[in-house]
Each structure stands twice: as C-alpha cells, then as structure tokens.
C-alpha cells in the first residue's frame, strides 16, 4: 500500500498544478473515530492530535503532527518536512502558511462528493479560529476538484488490484454456479460463497451480511439487503451481487441465473428478452463512454434503451466509480436527481473505473440485474470483468 500512496501523492502534486491550486490541506484529529477518506490516499495511517497534511505542487509537502507521530510521518517518505508540536498546532500551522503564502487553501468539504467531505464541522471551526485575523481566513476553498481527480484517476497499481479482485470474484461465481440447485435457500448459497472467500483470505467489498446479495425469484428483496430463507425454485431467476477486496481494492459484479423447469431447455421468451435488454443497455453505455463525456449522458443512453423496450425506469444510477470502496466518490453515471447533486455532470476521464448496472424486474420470475466493471482508456472503455452475455441455465 505504501507504493500506492506514493503514486497518489505524486499524482496529487500534478493535479494541484493542473488546477492552479497552491495548497491542499487535510486537517484531522482522532482519525480512528472520524477518518477523512483522503488519508488512505496520501498518508496511510491514523492520526491522534490535530494534524495538518499540506500537499503543494512542488512536492515539498509538510506534515504538522503531534510529536509522538512525527516518526511515522517521516517514514511515509511523502512529507519532506515533518513538524512536530507539543501543546498547540496553531503556531506551527500559521508559520507554515506564512512561509508558503498560498493564494488559496483547498480543504476537504463538498456538497456533492462524500469522499471529498472528510473535514468535520468541528475541525472546520477550529481551523477558522486559528486563521481568524490572518490573511488566510478568506482563502479557503473546497478540495472537491482535487479529490475527484485523485480518487477517480486510477494508477496502474490500483487498476492491477481491481483486476485481481475481479478475477477472484469471477472464480467464486463459477464455483457457486457449479453447485447451485433448486431447493437451496438464499442463505445457504451465500454461506458457500463466504466459505470460498474465506479460503482465499479475502474481505468482502462491502458489509459482509449483505455481500453477496442472493435474490431467488420475484419475492426476494432486491437492493442493499442480505440473503433470506427463500428457496431457489424452478422457473425462477436467481440474481447475485458480490465483490471482494484485494490489497484494499474492490470488485463489484452482478450475475443472473435461470432455473429451468422440468422439460425446459431454454428460458421463456419473456426472460430472454429482459436479459438481452440489460446486456444491450450495458454495451450501449460502454461504447458511449469517452473521455470528456458527462456521466448523465451515459445514464440517459442506458435508461432510455430500457424505456424504449417497454420496461419501467430503474430507480438508481446506471453506474458508479469503483476502487478503494464500491462507491468510490468522484462522478456518477446517473440522472439529474437532486440526491446526486452535481455528480452526474462530472466528465468521464482516462483512468476511471466504473460499474455498469442497469436492471429490470420480471414480476413472475425475479430480478435481472447485471453489473460489469469497466476501465476508461484514451481509445475506448474496456471491460475489466468478463461480461455475462448469455443467461446461465441451471437444470431444475
């Protein structure tokens, strides 16, 4: 993880230059209780006393930390200047700002992006008090643009870790499909997948009780909920949502299985049509994903395809960033709904990793939701996951 943090700190300097921002300040305390998401990108450890991590375009970064944590800060190798203090951070903070003379100071608050909103209100008030009466008090701006770029633009190491997580996830899926049969309960299937994951020594990509989601038939609750005691039955769909973490980076993949009835050798026409529609929506979205295109445009393409084929509108975004978390901040491939703020208008960039996950419910059969993980390159957007283009059939 140290190598990734060094990559991200170097990247941060470049982003500051690009955005013409003099100073990015991450101001924290007691991070075991309230951890700023920026820490995992630029520091990699917890901090106890009030601490100021100051990233600048030149690379001459400054860490002002409690004296007990100064050596840890030095050992990161990312802060050429480590300034320890004993009683108060006020004086060293103001002295550092006086030396740097930044035109603006970007701090971690955002109306739109959770991962850029790590500065607590209490810490903001402390910072405002320290700066009160100085020339810096009116120079505070949001660091949202910095964190959007830093979190969204994945380095080669980050992409490698995501690929590895995807490969592990796909292997667990294949073993699960090989043992799946009618009569099993959702919770039994989930337990088997956890067993396979435990054998690999991996964490789930989100809350373990809800990862995987296993939805057997039309009565199973689809969404951020865990498996139930519902039984898998012939003539029903089984929907999965699952991911793991490798070296701190996530996969997020959905798959769909149809349980054949006795005498069936293929799914009903209605099921096949719904499945094909979701596959086509994912592919249409992927093809349209180009650097510079806003996320809302991609969402509209996928959303309209389902509507044009007579299916109801799904009530969530078509896709989200993927990385250290399954919803990894920055922009979203979503509609202009108030809950998404300005994030659907953020442009797609080279190095972004997104999920694509339109879906639809067939009342008599269950939920058809596929989710693929994709990478934006200069030429095109490519699949990182192996896309499911055919419905998986299990004999009833």
C-alpha positions as CSV (number, residue, x, y, z in Angstrom):
1,X,0.0,0.0,0.0
2,X,3.0,2.3,0.6
3,X,3.8,2.3,-3.1
4,X,0.2,3.2,-4.0
5,X,0.3,6.1,-1.5
6,X,3.5,7.4,-3.1
7,X,1.9,7.2,-6.5
8,X,-1.2,9.1,-5.3
9,X,0.9,11.8,-3.5
10,X,2.9,12.4,-6.7
11,X,-0.4,12.4,-8.6
12,X,-1.8,15.0,-6.2
13,X,1.0,17.4,-6.9
14,X,0.3,17.1,-10.6
15,X,-3.4,17.7,-10.0
16,X,-2.7,20.8,-7.9
17,X,-0.6,22.2,-10.8
18,X,-3.3,21.4,-13.3
19,X,-6.0,23.1,-11.2
20,X,-3.7,26.0,-10.3
21,X,-4.2,25.4,-6.5
22,X,-1.3,26.4,-4.2
23,X,-2.1,24.3,-1.2
24,X,-4.3,21.3,-0.3
25,X,-4.8,21.0,3.5
26,X,-6.1,17.8,5.1
27,X,-6.9,18.8,8.7
28,X,-7.8,15.9,11.1
29,X,-7.7,14.5,14.6
30,X,-8.6,11.2,16.3
31,X,-9.0,9.5,12.9
32,X,-9.9,6.1,14.4
33,X,-13.2,7.8,15.3
34,X,-13.6,10.0,12.3
35,X,-11.4,9.2,9.4
36,X,-11.1,11.6,6.5
37,X,-11.2,9.5,3.3
38,X,-8.2,11.4,1.9
39,X,-5.9,9.8,4.5
40,X,-6.0,6.4,2.7
41,X,-4.7,8.1,-0.4
42,X,-1.9,10.4,1.0
43,X,-0.9,9.1,4.4
44,X,-2.0,5.5,5.2
45,X,-2.0,5.8,9.0
46,X,-4.3,7.2,11.7
47,X,-3.5,10.5,13.5
48,X,-4.4,11.4,17.0
49,X,-3.8,15.0,17.8
50,X,-4.9,17.8,15.5
51,X,-2.8,17.3,12.4
52,X,-2.2,19.2,9.1
53,X,-1.1,17.4,6.0
54,X,-0.1,20.0,3.5
55,X,0.3,19.0,-0.2
56,X,1.8,21.5,-2.6
57,X,2.5,21.5,-6.4
58,X,6.3,21.5,-5.9
59,X,6.3,18.2,-3.9
60,X,7.8,19.9,-0.8
61,X,4.9,18.6,1.3
62,X,4.5,19.4,5.0
63,X,3.1,17.3,7.8
64,X,2.4,19.1,11.1
65,X,1.6,16.3,13.7
66,X,1.8,15.6,17.4
67,X,5.4,14.8,18.4
68,X,4.5,11.1,19.1
69,X,3.5,10.6,15.5
70,X,6.4,12.6,13.8
71,X,8.5,9.5,13.1
72,X,5.6,7.7,11.5
73,X,5.1,10.8,9.3
74,X,8.8,10.8,8.3
75,X,8.7,7.1,7.5
76,X,6.0,7.5,4.9
77,X,8.6,9.2,2.8
78,X,5.9,11.5,1.4
79,X,6.5,14.6,3.5
80,X,9.9,16.2,3.2
81,X,9.1,18.5,6.1
82,X,7.7,17.0,9.3
83,X,7.0,19.5,12.0
84,X,6.1,18.0,15.5
85,X,4.4,20.0,18.2
86,X,3.5,19.6,21.8
87,X,0.8,22.0,23.2
88,X,-0.9,23.5,20.2
89,X,-0.8,23.2,16.4
90,X,-1.8,26.9,16.0
91,X,1.7,28.4,15.8
92,X,3.4,25.9,13.5
93,X,0.3,25.9,11.2
94,X,0.4,29.7,10.9
95,X,4.1,29.7,10.4
96,X,3.9,27.2,7.6
97,X,1.2,29.2,5.9
98,X,3.2,32.4,6.2
99,X,6.2,30.7,4.5
100,X,4.1,29.1,1.8
101,X,1.9,32.2,1.2
102,X,-0.8,30.3,-0.7
103,X,-3.3,32.2,-2.8
104,X,-5.9,29.6,-1.9
105,X,-6.2,26.8,0.6
106,X,-8.2,23.8,-0.5
107,X,-9.9,21.9,2.4
108,X,-11.9,18.7,2.4
109,X,-15.6,19.8,2.2
110,X,-18.1,19.1,-0.5
111,X,-21.8,19.3,-1.1
112,X,-21.6,16.6,-3.8
113,X,-18.9,14.0,-3.0
114,X,-18.8,12.0,0.2
115,X,-15.2,11.1,-0.3
116,X,-14.3,14.8,-0.6
117,X,-16.2,15.8,2.6
118,X,-14.0,14.5,5.3
119,X,-13.4,17.7,7.2
120,X,-15.8,17.7,10.2
121,X,-17.7,20.8,11.2
122,X,-15.9,20.9,14.5
123,X,-12.5,20.8,12.8
124,X,-13.6,23.5,10.3
125,X,-14.5,25.7,13.3
126,X,-11.1,25.1,14.8
127,X,-9.3,25.9,11.6
128,X,-11.4,29.1,11.1
129,X,-10.4,30.1,14.7
130,X,-6.7,29.6,14.0
131,X,-6.9,31.6,10.8
132,X,-9.1,34.4,12.3
133,X,-7.4,37.7,11.8
134,X,-4.9,36.5,9.3
135,X,-4.7,37.0,5.6
136,X,-5.6,33.3,5.1
137,X,-9.0,33.3,6.6
138,X,-10.7,34.3,3.3
139,X,-8.6,31.9,1.1
140,X,-10.4,28.6,2.0
141,X,-11.9,26.7,-1.0
142,X,-13.3,23.2,-1.5
143,X,-10.8,20.5,-2.3
144,X,-13.6,18.6,-4.2
145,X,-11.9,19.0,-7.6
146,X,-8.6,17.7,-6.2
147,X,-10.1,14.6,-4.6
148,X,-12.4,14.0,-7.6
149,X,-9.4,13.7,-9.8
150,X,-7.1,11.9,-7.3
151,X,-9.7,9.3,-6.4
152,X,-11.1,8.9,-9.9
153,X,-7.9,8.6,-11.9
154,X,-6.6,5.2,-11.1
155,X,-2.9,4.4,-11.3
156,X,-1.5,1.2,-12.9
157,X,-1.1,-0.3,-9.4
158,X,-4.7,0.5,-8.5
159,X,-6.0,-1.0,-11.8
160,X,-4.0,-4.1,-11.2
161,X,-5.5,-4.6,-7.8
162,X,-9.0,-4.1,-9.1
163,X,-8.3,-6.7,-11.9
164,X,-7.2,-9.2,-9.3
165,X,-10.3,-8.6,-7.2
166,X,-12.4,-9.2,-10.3
167,X,-10.6,-12.4,-11.1
168,X,-11.2,-13.7,-7.6
169,X,-14.9,-12.7,-7.7
170,X,-15.4,-14.4,-11.1
171,X,-13.8,-17.6,-9.8
172,X,-16.1,-17.7,-6.8
173,X,-19.1,-17.2,-9.1
174,X,-18.1,-20.1,-11.3
175,X,-17.7,-22.5,-8.4
176,X,-21.1,-21.3,-7.0
177,X,-22.9,-21.8,-10.3
178,X,-21.5,-25.3,-10.5
179,X,-23.1,-26.3,-7.1
180,X,-26.3,-24.3,-7.4
181,X,-29.5,-26.3,-7.4
182,X,-33.3,-25.9,-6.7
183,X,-34.3,-26.2,-3.1
184,X,-31.3,-24.4,-1.7
185,X,-32.0,-21.4,0.4
186,X,-30.5,-18.0,-0.4
187,X,-28.6,-18.0,2.9
188,X,-27.1,-21.4,2.1
189,X,-25.8,-20.1,-1.2
190,X,-24.3,-17.1,0.5
191,X,-22.7,-19.2,3.1
192,X,-21.0,-21.3,0.4
193,X,-19.7,-18.1,-1.3
194,X,-18.3,-16.9,2.1
195,X,-16.6,-20.3,2.5
196,X,-14.8,-19.9,-0.8
197,X,-13.9,-16.3,0.0
198,X,-12.6,-17.3,3.5
199,X,-10.4,-20.0,1.8
200,X,-8.8,-17.2,-0.3
201,X,-8.3,-15.0,2.8
202,X,-10.3,-12.1,1.3
203,X,-12.6,-9.5,2.7
204,X,-16.0,-8.7,1.1
205,X,-16.2,-5.5,-0.9
206,X,-19.0,-4.1,1.3
207,X,-20.8,-5.2,4.5
208,X,-20.4,-8.9,4.8
209,X,-24.0,-9.6,5.9
210,X,-25.2,-8.1,2.5
211,X,-22.3,-9.4,0.3
212,X,-23.3,-11.4,-1.6
213,X,-26.9,-10.5,-2.3
214,X,-28.8,-13.6,-3.4
215,X,-32.3,-13.0,-4.8
216,X,-34.3,-16.1,-5.6
217,X,-37.4,-15.4,-7.5
218,X,-39.8,-12.4,-7.6
219,X,-40.4,-12.2,-3.9
220,X,-36.9,-11.7,-2.7
221,X,-36.0,-8.1,-1.6
222,X,-33.6,-6.6,-4.2
223,X,-31.1,-4.0,-3.1
224,X,-28.8,-3.4,-0.1
225,X,-30.1,-6.3,2.0
226,X,-28.9,-9.7,2.8
227,X,-29.9,-13.2,1.7
228,X,-33.1,-14.7,3.2
229,X,-34.6,-18.1,3.8
230,X,-36.3,-18.1,0.5
231,X,-35.8,-21.3,-1.6
232,X,-34.5,-21.4,-5.1
233,X,-37.2,-22.8,-7.3
234,X,-37.5,-24.0,-10.9
235,X,-38.9,-21.3,-13.2
236,X,-37.3,-18.5,-11.3
237,X,-34.3,-16.2,-11.8
238,X,-31.6,-16.1,-9.2
239,X,-29.8,-12.7,-9.0
240,X,-26.4,-12.2,-7.4
241,X,-24.4,-9.1,-6.3
242,X,-21.0,-9.8,-5.0
243,X,-17.5,-8.4,-4.7
244,X,-14.2,-8.8,-2.8
245,X,-11.2,-6.7,-1.8
246,X,-7.6,-7.4,-2.9
247,X,-4.9,-5.2,-1.4
248,X,-7.7,-2.8,-0.4
249,X,-9.3,-2.5,-3.8
250,X,-12.8,-3.8,-4.7
251,X,-14.7,-5.6,-7.4
252,X,-18.5,-5.3,-7.8
253,X,-20.2,-7.7,-10.1
254,X,-23.8,-8.8,-10.6
255,X,-24.9,-12.1,-12.3
256,X,-28.1,-13.8,-13.2
257,X,-29.1,-17.5,-13.4
258,X,-32.3,-19.0,-14.6
259,X,-33.5,-22.3,-13.1
260,X,-35.1,-24.5,-15.8
261,X,-38.4,-26.1,-15.2
262,X,-38.6,-29.9,-15.9
263,X,-38.8,-30.3,-19.7
264,X,-37.4,-26.8,-20.4
265,X,-34.1,-26.5,-22.3
266,X,-34.2,-22.7,-22.7
267,X,-35.7,-19.8,-20.7
268,X,-39.1,-18.4,-21.5
269,X,-39.2,-15.7,-24.2
270,X,-40.0,-13.0,-21.7
271,X,-37.0,-13.9,-19.6
272,X,-34.7,-14.0,-22.6
273,X,-36.0,-10.6,-23.9
274,X,-35.4,-9.0,-20.5
275,X,-31.9,-10.4,-20.2
276,X,-30.9,-9.3,-23.7
277,X,-32.2,-5.8,-23.0
278,X,-30.0,-5.5,-19.9
279,X,-27.0,-6.8,-21.9
280,X,-27.7,-4.4,-24.7
281,X,-28.0,-1.4,-22.3
282,X,-24.6,-2.2,-20.7
283,X,-22.9,-2.5,-24.1
284,X,-24.5,0.7,-25.4
285,X,-23.4,2.6,-22.3
286,X,-19.8,1.2,-22.6
287,X,-19.5,2.2,-26.3
288,X,-20.6,5.7,-25.5
289,X,-18.2,6.2,-22.6
290,X,-15.5,8.5,-23.9
291,X,-13.2,10.9,-22.0
292,X,-14.9,14.3,-21.6
293,X,-18.5,12.9,-21.8
294,X,-20.6,13.7,-18.7
295,X,-21.9,10.8,-16.7
296,X,-25.5,11.9,-17.2
297,X,-25.2,11.3,-20.9
298,X,-24.2,7.7,-20.4
299,X,-27.0,7.1,-17.9
300,X,-29.6,8.5,-20.4
301,X,-28.5,6.1,-23.1
302,X,-28.9,3.0,-20.9
303,X,-32.0,4.3,-19.2
304,X,-33.8,5.2,-22.5
305,X,-33.0,1.8,-24.0
306,X,-34.9,0.0,-21.3
307,X,-37.8,2.5,-21.5
308,X,-38.0,2.2,-25.3
309,X,-38.3,-1.6,-25.0
310,X,-41.3,-1.2,-22.6
311,X,-39.6,-1.7,-19.2
312,X,-40.1,0.7,-16.2
313,X,-37.3,3.1,-15.2
314,X,-34.9,1.8,-12.7
315,X,-34.6,4.0,-9.6
316,X,-30.8,4.2,-9.3
317,X,-27.8,5.4,-11.3
318,X,-26.5,3.3,-14.2
319,X,-23.0,3.2,-12.8
320,X,-20.6,4.4,-10.2
321,X,-16.8,4.7,-9.6
322,X,-15.1,1.6,-8.3
323,X,-11.8,1.5,-6.3
324,X,-11.0,1.5,-2.6
325,X,-14.7,1.4,-2.0
326,X,-17.5,0.1,-4.2
327,X,-19.0,3.6,-4.4
328,X,-15.7,5.4,-4.9
329,X,-16.6,9.0,-5.0
330,X,-16.0,11.4,-7.8
331,X,-18.7,11.4,-10.5
332,X,-21.6,9.1,-11.3
333,X,-23.3,7.7,-14.3
334,X,-26.7,8.9,-13.1
335,X,-29.7,11.1,-13.8
336,X,-30.2,14.7,-12.8
337,X,-31.9,13.8,-9.5
338,X,-31.4,16.1,-6.5
339,X,-29.9,13.3,-4.4
340,X,-26.9,13.1,-6.8
341,X,-26.1,16.8,-6.6
342,X,-23.8,17.8,-9.4
343,X,-22.0,14.5,-9.7
344,X,-23.9,13.3,-12.9
345,X,-22.4,16.3,-14.7
346,X,-18.7,15.4,-14.0
347,X,-16.9,14.3,-17.1
348,X,-15.5,10.8,-17.7
349,X,-11.7,10.7,-17.6
350,X,-8.9,8.3,-18.7
351,X,-8.2,6.0,-15.8
352,X,-11.7,6.0,-14.4
353,X,-13.1,2.6,-13.3
354,X,-16.9,2.4,-13.3
355,X,-19.6,-0.2,-12.9
356,X,-22.4,-0.5,-15.4
357,X,-25.5,-2.0,-13.8
358,X,-28.9,-1.3,-15.4
359,X,-31.6,-3.8,-14.3
360,X,-35.3,-4.7,-14.5
361,X,-37.8,-6.8,-12.6
362,X,-39.9,-9.5,-14.2
363,X,-42.9,-10.0,-11.8
364,X,-43.3,-13.7,-12.4
365,X,-39.6,-14.6,-12.5
366,X,-37.4,-12.2,-10.5
367,X,-34.8,-9.5,-11.0
368,X,-32.5,-9.3,-14.0
369,X,-29.5,-7.2,-12.9
370,X,-26.1,-7.4,-14.5
371,X,-23.1,-5.4,-13.4
372,X,-19.8,-5.1,-15.2
373,X,-16.6,-3.3,-14.2
374,X,-15.0,-1.2,-17.0
375,X,-11.9,1.0,-17.4
376,X,-11.8,4.2,-19.4
377,X,-8.8,4.4,-21.7
378,X,-7.8,7.1,-24.3
379,X,-9.1,4.9,-27.1
380,X,-12.2,3.3,-25.6
381,X,-13.8,1.9,-22.5
382,X,-12.9,-1.7,-21.9
383,X,-14.3,-4.5,-19.8
384,X,-12.3,-5.5,-16.8
385,X,-14.8,-8.1,-15.9
386,X,-15.8,-10.9,-18.3
387,X,-19.2,-9.7,-19.4
388,X,-22.2,-12.0,-19.0
389,X,-23.8,-12.1,-22.4
390,X,-25.7,-15.3,-22.1
391,X,-28.2,-16.3,-19.4
392,X,-26.7,-19.0,-17.1
393,X,-29.1,-22.0,-17.1
394,X,-29.3,-24.5,-14.2
395,X,-31.3,-27.7,-14.6
396,X,-34.3,-27.9,-12.3
